[in-house]
């Protein structure tokens, strides 16, 4: 059997500033990442609580396989009740902290309460010597890069960090949680971005979590030979075929997305951008030869290497992971049609600690309502740097997201679901993805169940969404990156070798479904009902494509079926081995 009996749970009580280490529950053995976060929140958090108050709980949970040698398996789930949606939230992030926590034997960090003195900031040290809270007032107001650079002067090169920027400190609803990457500089360029999870971390007055695994080894599987064989076979298959999809990162999909009417332009009034070429990831690739930079892995053990490291015209590092979503929302949706301008905006979001999707949507609403000129990149940068950076009234409006900006501007076109901005993949042309936005416990979130197929509609779209939601939930629970595109049967093979047990595909599919049930139940207790599982009115009534005829047209009664378990039919759901 895999050595799971010594695994622990870190509980941090910010009310009395205490830390307790508990044995990890044996009945949670197969729960990690998103599934573990959902179970803890359902069992321990009051769903009716004020998201930024003392009753909310912040969960930092690596996946089940994190800390092992499984490829690209170290992603971290950040969970809480969302201040943006009012429901449960899990935001998933790369970087090294997830790997490092599990190498030390910690399955999760659970943070409760708030300090009596809300002015003070704290840091959490997690090392082989133990876990402790330390004063962090000297980091107050520091942007993420400066904060991490300062932090790492006190710790070994083996350490990684989880941090928030000023947006998190001020509890803005777009605030993200940053994780440092595997590069020598350990930059905070990976973000658990969606749902305002950084605001919840800020409400706990926790500025950073420092994890130093030291010389702790990778976790050992129960059946090392079988695990090595699965690892070899899976990695060879991925690098031989699937890797081509993400060889140049997600920015490479822009020409196809534009063709498919899912490259939103000017606050989604169009699905195609006539100037898309200047945002195409091919332009980023062309810069590598003259400026440096290139593709790199964000965490130890990553075989995807989808992160593009961007250098400026002088050859200096600017940002990394300039992804499709960011190029779409901060770029095309705002009619800012220059990848270099978007790269600068991306760096500002990373520094302040904010979701590029939510901020891009908010800026697009501001522009659409006449508060800023379309395409004014200089004004957009000033908004982030000066207004949000300094906490002005208009800066707060934008930093609190699309709904906040729509209300402040009294604007009619506010593309959100359950209070969260709709991502780049448009639900009108990608109807199965639209079903995910409408029915997922997370609200509008492409990582909850993305289906890139404009041909699917009706009941087929509902089934495709449900299957994708289950697979993605399971991947987020294992620690695998979604870009590995793991089928359930492939996850089963890793689990069987790691735990030394017979595991069926049905068992794993049930784990993914149970996670969704836990999350839906949390939302029900929080006050959500079937009425909330719908697409925003403007995306039902306003179309894209020729003559603007492509609209989201899945009826409400059909959407409801996404939350009723359907028989699986797609080969990718279980994989080539079938359902056994």
C-alpha positions in Angstrom: 0.0 0.0 0.0 1.1 3.6 -0.6 2.3 5.3 2.5 -0.7 7.5 3.4 -1.0 6.9 7.1 1.5 9.7 8.0 -0.3 12.4 5.9 -1.5 15.4 7.8 -3.8 18.3 7.6 -2.7 21.8 8.7 -5.4 23.9 10.5 -4.7 27.6 10.9 -7.0 29.5 13.2 -6.6 33.2 12.5 -8.9 34.2 15.3 -6.5 33.0 18.1 -3.5 32.8 15.7 -2.9 29.1 16.4 -1.7 26.3 14.2 -2.7 22.6 14.7 -1.5 19.5 12.8 -4.0 16.7 12.5 -3.9 13.2 11.0 -5.6 13.1 7.6 -8.9 11.2 7.7 -8.6 7.7 6.3 -12.0 8.0 4.6 -10.7 10.9 2.6 -7.8 8.9 1.1 -9.0 9.4 -2.5 -10.0 13.0 -2.0 -7.6 15.7 -3.1 -7.6 19.1 -4.7 -11.1 20.2 -5.7 -12.9 17.2 -4.2 -11.2 17.6 -0.9 -11.9 21.3 -0.8 -15.6 20.7 -1.6 -16.0 18.1 1.1 -14.3 20.3 3.8 -16.4 23.3 2.8 -19.6 21.3 2.8 -18.9 19.8 6.2 -17.3 22.7 8.0 -18.3 26.0 6.4 -21.7 27.8 6.9 -22.9 28.3 3.3 -24.9 31.4 4.4 -21.8 33.0 5.9 -20.5 36.4 4.8 -17.7 35.5 2.3 -15.3 38.0 3.8 -16.2 37.3 7.4 -14.9 35.0 10.0 -17.1 32.0 9.2 -15.7 31.5 5.7 -13.0 28.9 5.3 -10.0 29.0 2.9 -8.7 25.6 1.7 -5.4 25.1 0.0 -5.3 21.5 -1.3 -2.9 19.8 -3.6 -4.2 16.9 -5.7 -4.1 13.2 -4.8 -1.0 12.5 -6.9 0.8 15.8 -6.2 4.3 15.3 -4.8 4.7 12.1 -6.7 6.6 11.7 -10.0 3.3 11.5 -12.0 3.7 14.0 -14.9 2.4 17.5 -14.4 0.4 16.5 -11.3 1.3 19.2 -8.8 -1.6 21.6 -9.3 -3.2 23.3 -6.2 -6.9 23.9 -5.5 -7.8 27.1 -3.7 -11.4 26.8 -2.3 -13.8 29.0 -0.3 -17.2 30.6 -0.5 -16.8 33.1 -3.3 -17.3 36.8 -2.6 -18.0 37.2 -6.3 -20.6 34.5 -6.8 -21.9 33.9 -3.3 -21.5 30.1 -3.9 -18.7 27.6 -3.6 -15.5 28.2 -5.5 -12.4 26.3 -6.5 -9.7 28.0 -8.4 -6.9 25.8 -9.7 -3.2 26.9 -10.1 0.2 25.6 -11.2 3.6 26.4 -9.8 5.6 24.5 -7.2 3.6 25.0 -3.9 1.3 22.0 -4.5 4.2 19.7 -5.1 6.1 21.0 -2.1 3.2 20.7 0.3 2.6 17.0 -0.6 6.3 16.2 -0.4 6.1 17.4 3.2 3.1 15.1 3.8 0.4 17.8 4.0 -2.9 17.1 2.2 -4.3 20.6 2.8 -4.1 23.8 4.7 -7.4 24.9 6.2 -7.6 28.5 7.3 -10.5 29.6 9.5 -11.4 32.8 11.4 -10.1 36.3 11.2 -7.7 38.2 13.6 -9.1 40.7 16.1 -6.6 43.2 14.8 -7.5 43.5 11.2 -4.6 45.9 10.5 -1.8 43.3 11.0 -0.7 40.9 8.3 0.6 37.4 8.8 2.7 34.8 6.9 2.6 31.1 7.3 5.8 29.1 7.3 5.6 25.4 6.3 8.9 23.6 6.5 10.3 20.2 7.5 10.8 21.6 11.0 7.1 22.5 11.5 4.4 25.1 10.7 4.1 28.5 12.3 2.5 32.0 11.8 4.9 34.9 11.7 4.2 38.7 11.5 4.2 40.0 7.9 3.4 43.7 8.3 6.6 44.6 6.5 5.0 43.1 3.3 2.0 45.4 3.5 1.0 46.9 0.2 3.8 45.2 -1.7 3.0 44.0 -5.2 3.4 40.3 -5.8 6.8 40.3 -7.5 8.4 42.6 -4.9 6.7 40.7 -2.1 8.1 37.3 -3.2 11.5 38.7 -4.0 11.7 40.1 -0.4 10.3 36.9 1.1 12.9 34.6 -0.7 15.8 36.6 0.8 15.0 34.9 4.1 14.5 31.3 2.8 16.4 28.6 0.9 16.2 28.2 -2.9 14.1 25.0 -2.4 11.2 27.2 -1.1 8.1 28.2 -3.0 5.3 30.7 -2.1 1.6 31.3 -2.2 0.8 35.1 -2.0 -1.7 37.9 -2.5 -1.1 41.4 -3.8 -2.8 44.7 -2.8 -6.1 43.5 -4.4 -6.2 40.6 -2.0 -5.3 42.8 1.0 -8.1 45.2 0.1 -10.5 42.3 -0.5 -11.4 43.2 -4.0 -13.7 40.6 -5.5 -11.4 40.0 -8.5 -8.4 39.2 -6.3 -6.4 36.1 -7.1 -3.9 33.9 -5.2 -0.5 33.7 -6.8 1.9 30.7 -6.7 5.6 30.9 -7.7 6.9 28.9 -10.6 9.9 26.6 -10.9 12.3 29.1 -12.5 15.4 30.2 -10.6 13.7 33.6 -9.9 10.6 31.8 -8.5 8.2 34.4 -10.0 4.6 34.7 -8.7 3.2 34.3 -12.3 0.8 31.4 -11.7 -2.6 32.4 -10.4 -5.7 30.8 -8.8 -7.6 33.6 -10.4 -11.3 33.1 -10.5 -14.0 33.9 -7.9 -12.2 36.3 -5.6 -10.3 33.6 -3.7 -7.5 36.2 -3.0 -10.0 38.4 -1.3 -10.8 35.6 1.1 -7.1 35.0 1.8 -6.9 38.8 2.4 -9.8 38.7 4.8 -7.9 36.2 6.9 -5.0 38.8 6.9 -2.7 36.1 5.4 -0.3 37.8 3.1 1.7 34.7 2.1 2.4 31.0 2.7 6.0 29.9 2.4 6.6 26.2 1.8 10.1 24.7 2.0 10.3 21.0 1.4 14.0 21.0 1.8 15.3 17.5 0.9 12.0 15.8 1.3 11.7 13.1 -1.4 8.9 12.5 -3.8 6.0 10.4 -2.6 6.5 6.7 -3.2 3.8 4.6 -4.9 2.8 1.2 -3.5 3.7 -0.5 -6.8 6.8 1.3 -8.1 7.3 -0.8 -11.2 3.7 -0.5 -12.3 3.7 3.2 -11.6 6.8 3.7 -13.6 5.3 1.8 -16.5 2.1 3.8 -16.5 4.2 7.0 -16.3 6.3 6.0 -19.2 3.4 4.9 -21.4 1.3 8.0 -20.6 4.1 10.5 -21.1 5.1 8.9 -24.4 1.5 9.0 -25.6 1.1 12.6 -24.5 4.3 13.9 -26.0 3.7 12.0 -29.3 0.2 13.2 -30.1 -1.6 15.3 -27.6 1.2 17.7 -26.9 0.9 19.3 -30.3 -2.4 21.0 -29.1 -0.5 23.0 -26.4 3.0 23.0 -27.9 2.9 26.8 -28.1 0.4 27.5 -25.3 -3.2 28.5 -25.5 -2.4 31.7 -27.4 -2.0 29.6 -30.5 -5.7 28.9 -30.8 -6.7 32.5 -31.5 -7.1 32.2 -35.3 -9.3 29.1 -34.9 -11.3 30.7 -32.1 -11.8 33.8 -34.3 -13.0 31.6 -37.2 -15.5 29.8 -34.8 -17.0 33.0 -33.5 -15.6 32.5 -30.1 -13.1 35.4 -29.9 -15.3 38.0 -28.3 -14.8 41.6 -29.5 -16.0 44.8 -27.9 -17.8 43.4 -24.9 -19.1 40.4 -26.9 -21.1 42.5 -29.4 -19.2 40.4 -32.0 -17.7 36.9 -32.0 -14.9 37.8 -34.4 -12.2 40.4 -34.2 -11.2 42.0 -37.5 -7.8 42.7 -36.0 -7.1 39.3 -34.5 -3.8 38.9 -36.3 -2.0 41.2 -33.9 -3.1 39.1 -30.9 -2.3 35.8 -32.5 0.2 33.7 -30.4 2.3 33.3 -33.6 3.4 36.9 -33.0 4.6 35.9 -29.5 6.6 33.0 -30.9 8.2 35.3 -33.4 9.5 37.5 -30.5 11.5 34.6 -28.9 14.3 34.7 -31.4 15.1 38.4 -31.1 14.1 39.0 -27.5 14.6 35.7 -25.7 12.0 34.0 -23.7 10.2 30.9 -24.9 8.1 28.0 -23.7 8.7 26.6 -20.2 7.2 24.4 -17.5 5.5 26.1 -14.5 6.2 23.3 -12.0 8.6 20.5 -11.3 7.6 17.4 -13.3 5.7 19.2 -16.0 5.8 17.7 -19.5 3.2 20.1 -21.0 5.4 23.2 -21.0 2.6 25.5 -22.2 3.7 28.6 -20.5 5.1 31.3 -22.8 7.7 33.5 -21.1 7.5 37.0 -22.6 10.4 39.5 -22.8 10.0 43.1 -23.7 11.7 44.9 -26.6 14.9 45.4 -24.5 15.0 41.6 -23.8 14.0 41.8 -20.2 11.4 39.5 -18.6 7.9 40.9 -18.6 5.4 38.2 -17.8 4.7 34.6 -18.4 1.7 32.5 -19.3 0.1 35.1 -21.6 -2.8 32.8 -22.3 -5.8 32.8 -24.7 -8.2 33.9 -22.0 -6.1 37.0 -21.1 -5.5 37.9 -24.8 -9.2 37.7 -25.3 -10.6 39.5 -22.3 -7.9 42.1 -21.8 -7.3 42.3 -25.5 -10.0 41.6 -28.0 -13.0 42.2 -25.7 -11.6 45.7 -25.0 -10.5 46.2 -28.7 -6.9 46.4 -27.5 -5.3 44.6 -30.4 -1.6 44.4 -29.6 -0.2 41.4 -27.7 2.5 43.5 -26.2 0.0 45.9 -24.6 -1.9 42.9 -23.3 1.3 41.5 -21.9 1.8 44.7 -20.0 -1.7 44.6 -18.6 -1.2 40.9 -17.7 1.9 41.8 -15.6 -0.1 44.5 -13.8 -2.8 42.0 -13.0 -0.3 39.6 -11.7 1.4 42.3 -9.6 -1.8 43.5 -8.0 -3.1 40.0 -7.8 -6.3 40.0 -10.0 -8.1 37.8 -12.4 -7.4 38.9 -16.0 -10.8 37.5 -17.1 -12.8 39.5 -14.5 -10.8 42.7 -15.0 -10.9 42.4 -18.8 -14.7 42.0 -18.7 -15.0 45.0 -16.3 -12.9 47.2 -18.6 -14.9 46.1 -21.6 -18.2 47.1 -19.8 -16.6 50.5 -18.9 -15.6 51.0 -22.5 -19.0 49.8 -23.8 -20.8 52.3 -21.5 -18.6 55.2 -22.7 -16.4 55.5 -19.6 -13.2 54.8 -21.6 -12.4 54.8 -25.3 -12.3 51.4 -27.1 -8.8 50.2 -27.5 -7.2 52.7 -25.2 -4.4 50.6 -23.8 -2.7 53.5 -22.0 -5.9 54.3 -20.2 -6.4 50.7 -19.3 -2.9 50.5 -17.8 -3.4 53.7 -15.9 -6.7 52.3 -14.5 -4.8 49.3 -13.1 -1.6 51.0 -12.1 -3.0 54.2 -10.7 -6.7 53.8 -9.9 -6.8 50.2 -8.7 -3.2 50.4 -7.4 -4.1 53.4 -5.2 -7.6 52.3 -4.3 -9.6 55.1 -5.8 -13.4 54.8 -6.1 -13.4 54.0 -9.8 -10.5 51.6 -9.3 -12.5 49.7 -6.6 -15.5 49.5 -9.0 -13.4 47.9 -11.7 -11.4 45.7 -9.2 -14.7 44.3 -7.8 -15.5 42.9 -11.2 -18.0 42.9 -14.1 -21.2 43.1 -12.0 -19.8 45.9 -9.9 -18.8 47.8 -13.1 -22.2 47.2 -14.7 -24.0 48.5 -11.7 -21.7 51.5 -11.3 -22.1 52.4 -15.0 -25.8 51.5 -15.1 -25.0 49.4 -18.2 -27.3 46.8 -19.7 -24.7 44.4 -21.3 -23.0 42.6 -18.4 -22.0 39.0 -19.5 -21.8 37.1 -16.3 -23.3 33.8 -14.8 -23.8 33.6 -11.1 -22.0 36.9 -10.7 -18.8 35.8 -12.5 -17.6 37.1 -15.9 -18.0 34.8 -18.9 -14.6 33.5 -20.1 -13.3 33.7 -23.7 -15.1 30.6 -25.0 -18.4 32.0 -26.1 -21.6 30.1 -25.0 -23.4 31.1 -28.1 -21.1 29.3 -30.5 -19.9 26.7 -28.0 -23.3 25.6 -26.6 -22.0 22.7 -24.6 -19.6 25.0 -22.8 -22.5 27.4 -22.3 -24.3 24.5 -20.5 -21.3 24.2 -18.2 -21.4 28.0 -17.5 -25.1 27.8 -16.6 -25.1 24.6 -14.5 -21.6 24.4 -13.0 -21.4 25.1 -9.2 -18.6 27.5 -10.2 -20.7 29.8 -12.5 -19.1 30.9 -15.7 -15.8 29.0 -15.6 -14.3 27.4 -18.7 -12.0 25.1 -16.5 -15.2 23.5 -15.1 -16.1 21.7 -18.3 -14.9 23.2 -21.6 -16.3 21.6 -24.8 -14.8 23.1 -28.0 -17.3 21.8 -30.6 -19.6 24.3 -32.4 -21.6 21.4 -33.9 -23.0 20.1 -30.6 -26.4 21.4 -29.5 -29.6 20.3 -27.7 -29.4 17.2 -25.5 -26.0 16.3 -26.9 -24.6 19.5 -25.5 -26.0 18.7 -22.1 -24.4 15.3 -22.1 -21.1 16.6 -23.4 -21.1 19.3 -20.7 -21.9 16.8 -17.9 -19.1 14.4 -19.0 -16.6 17.2 -19.3 -17.6 18.5 -15.9 -17.0 15.1 -14.3 -13.6 14.5 -16.0 -12.4 18.1 -15.2 -13.5 17.8 -11.6 -11.6 14.5 -11.3 -8.5 16.0 -13.0 -8.6 19.0 -10.6 -8.8 16.5 -7.7 -5.8 14.4 -8.8 -3.5 17.4 -9.3 -3.2 16.7 -13.0 -3.1 19.7 -15.4 -6.2 19.8 -17.7 -3.9 20.2 -20.6 -2.7 16.6 -20.2 -6.3 15.8 -21.3 -6.4 12.7 -19.0 -9.2 10.2 -19.6 -10.7 8.5 -16.6 -9.1 5.2 -17.5 -5.7 6.8 -17.5 -6.3 8.3 -14.1 -7.4 4.9 -12.9 -4.1 3.3 -14.0 -2.1 5.9 -12.0 -4.3 5.5 -8.9 -4.2 1.7 -9.1 -0.4 1.7 -9.2 0.0 4.4 -6.7 -2.3 2.9 -4.1 -1.7 -0.7 -4.9 -5.4 -1.4 -5.2 -7.9 -2.4 -7.9 -9.8 0.7 -8.9 -12.6 0.9 -11.5 -13.4 3.7 -13.9 -16.9 3.8 -12.4 -15.5 4.4 -8.9 -13.5 7.4 -10.2 -16.4 8.7 -12.2 -18.5 8.5 -9.1 -15.8 10.5 -7.2 -16.0 13.2 -9.8 -19.8 13.2 -9.7 -19.9 13.3 -5.9 -17.7 16.4 -5.9 -20.2 18.1 -8.1 -23.0 16.9 -5.8 -21.2 18.3 -2.8 -20.7 21.7 -4.5 -24.3 21.9 -5.7 -25.5 21.1 -2.2 -23.3 23.8 -0.8 -24.9 26.3 -3.2 -28.4 25.0 -2.4 -27.7 25.7 1.3 -26.3 29.1 0.3 -29.6 30.0 -1.3 -29.2 29.0 -4.9 -32.0 27.3 -6.8 -32.7 26.0 -10.3 -33.6 29.6 -11.3 -29.9 30.5 -11.1 -28.9 27.8 -13.5 -29.3 29.8 -16.7 -27.5 31.9 -19.2 -27.4 35.7 -18.8 -30.1 37.4 -20.8 -27.8 39.4 -23.2 -26.2 36.2 -24.5 -29.6 34.6 -25.1 -30.9 37.7 -27.0 -27.8 39.1 -28.7 -26.2 36.9 -31.3 -22.9 36.6 -33.0 -21.9 35.3 -36.5 -23.6 36.1 -39.8 -26.6 38.4 -39.2 -26.0 37.8 -35.4 -28.1 34.7 -35.5 -25.9 32.4 -33.3 -27.4 32.7 -29.8 -27.4 30.5 -26.7 -30.7 28.7 -27.2 -30.6 25.7 -24.8 -33.9 25.8 -23.0 -34.1 25.9 -19.2 -35.8 22.5 -18.9 -32.9 20.9 -20.9 -30.3 22.7 -18.8 -31.7 21.0 -15.7 -30.7 17.6 -17.1 -27.1 18.5 -16.7 -27.5 18.0 -12.9 -29.1 14.6 -13.3 -26.6 11.8 -13.9 -26.7 10.7 -17.5 -25.2 7.4 -19.0 -21.7 8.1 -20.4 -21.3 7.6 -24.1 -18.2 9.5 -25.2 -14.9 7.5 -25.6 -12.9 10.3 -24.1 -14.9 10.0 -20.9 -13.4 6.6 -20.0 -10.7 6.3 -22.7 -10.0 3.5 -25.1 -10.1 0.8 -22.4 -13.8 1.3 -22.0 -15.8 1.4 -18.7 -14.2 -1.6 -16.8 
